[in-house]
């Protein structure tokens, strides 16, 4: 065993583009009532969309879960880096959820509860389905003592 579960930026990319299209439509309607250079407004909108796509790509690369024989290690954060090791014996619950838009993009979310706390220790979204299945199988096998 031993693999890495990475987030996908697919949903953020699509979300950024949809917001850009909607905002572009609003800008063209507002331009009928307020005079301003349309090219400049659409250029600014394109720059914000590109920035959002770049941020989604960075987020997808820095947030991941390492699955090993002894347990999992969760890596999160760019400026405030957080690394959390969880042995399989401490995992009390693994929840996988897939909303309608996540199913459309073949993604899902995972929540991991651990012993000793009433809070959800790990919440990570936008994970491709094949990783979710591998993670679930690894936790089930690891929890049984192999």
C-alpha positions in Angstrom: 0.0 0.0 0.0 1.1 3.6 -0.3 -0.4 6.3 -2.6 -1.3 9.9 -2.5 -4.9 11.3 -2.7 -4.9 14.6 -4.5 -7.7 17.2 -4.8 -8.9 18.2 -8.3 -9.5 21.8 -9.4 -12.2 20.8 -11.9 -15.1 22.2 -10.0 -13.3 25.5 -9.1 -12.3 25.9 -12.7 -15.9 25.5 -13.9 -17.2 27.7 -11.1 -14.7 30.5 -12.0 -15.8 30.3 -15.7 -19.5 30.3 -14.8 -19.1 33.3 -12.6 -17.1 35.1 -15.3 -19.8 34.4 -17.9 -22.5 35.6 -15.5 -20.5 38.8 -14.5 -19.8 39.4 -18.2 -23.5 39.3 -19.0 -24.2 41.7 -16.1 -21.5 44.1 -17.3 -22.9 44.2 -20.8 -26.4 44.9 -19.4 -25.2 47.6 -17.0 -23.3 49.2 -19.9 -26.6 50.2 -21.4 -27.3 52.4 -18.4 -23.8 53.5 -17.4 -21.1 54.5 -19.8 -17.7 52.9 -19.3 -15.2 51.2 -21.6 -16.5 47.6 -22.1 -13.1 46.3 -23.1 -11.5 47.4 -19.9 -14.3 45.9 -17.8 -14.1 42.6 -19.6 -10.3 42.6 -19.3 -10.5 43.1 -15.6 -13.1 40.3 -15.4 -10.8 38.0 -17.5 -7.9 38.8 -15.1 -10.0 37.9 -12.1 -11.1 34.7 -13.7 -7.5 33.7 -14.6 -6.5 34.5 -11.0 -9.3 32.3 -9.6 -8.2 29.4 -11.9 -4.6 29.8 -10.8 -5.6 29.8 -7.1 -7.7 26.7 -7.7 -4.7 25.0 -9.3 -2.4 25.9 -6.4 -5.0 24.7 -3.8 -5.4 21.4 -5.7 -1.6 20.8 -5.6 -0.9 21.7 -1.9 -3.8 19.8 -0.3 -3.4 16.1 -0.3 -3.5 12.9 1.8 -0.7 10.4 1.9 -1.9 6.8 2.5 0.6 4.4 4.0 0.5 1.0 5.7 0.5 2.5 9.2 -1.9 5.4 8.7 -2.6 8.5 6.7 -0.9 11.9 6.7 -3.0 15.0 5.7 -1.2 18.0 4.2 -2.9 21.3 4.0 -2.1 25.0 3.6 0.3 27.2 1.7 1.4 29.9 4.1 0.2 28.2 7.2 1.2 24.6 6.6 -0.6 21.9 8.5 0.5 18.3 8.5 -1.5 15.8 10.5 -0.7 12.1 11.0 -3.6 9.8 11.8 -2.9 6.0 12.5 -5.7 3.7 11.3 -6.5 2.7 14.9 -7.6 6.2 15.7 -10.0 6.6 12.7 -13.5 6.1 14.1 -15.5 7.2 11.0 -14.8 7.9 7.3 -17.7 9.7 5.5 -17.7 10.1 1.8 -20.3 12.4 0.2 -21.0 13.3 -3.4 -23.4 16.1 -4.2 -25.1 16.5 -7.5 -22.4 18.9 -8.9 -19.6 16.7 -7.5 -21.1 13.7 -9.3 -21.3 15.7 -12.5 -17.5 16.3 -12.3 -16.8 12.7 -10.9 -15.6 14.2 -7.6 -16.5 13.8 -3.9 -15.7 14.9 -0.4 -14.3 13.1 2.6 -14.6 13.6 6.3 -12.5 11.7 8.8 -13.4 11.5 12.5 -10.8 10.3 15.0 -10.9 8.9 18.6 -10.5 11.4 21.4 -12.4 14.4 19.9 -15.9 15.2 19.0 -14.8 17.3 16.0 -14.2 16.2 12.4 -10.5 16.1 12.1 -10.2 16.1 8.3 -12.5 17.7 5.7 -11.4 17.7 2.1 -13.4 18.2 -1.0 -13.0 17.9 -4.7 -11.4 14.5 -4.6 -11.7 12.3 -7.7 -13.9 9.3 -7.2 -11.2 6.7 -7.8 -9.1 8.2 -4.9 -12.2 8.1 -2.6 -12.6 4.4 -3.3 -8.9 3.6 -2.7 -8.9 5.7 0.5 -12.0 3.9 1.8 -10.5 0.5 1.0 -7.2 1.4 2.7 -8.9 2.6 5.9 -11.1 -0.5 6.1 -8.0 -2.8 5.6 -5.9 -0.7 8.0 -8.5 -0.7 10.7 -8.6 -4.5 10.7 -4.9 -4.8 11.4 -4.2 -6.0 7.9 
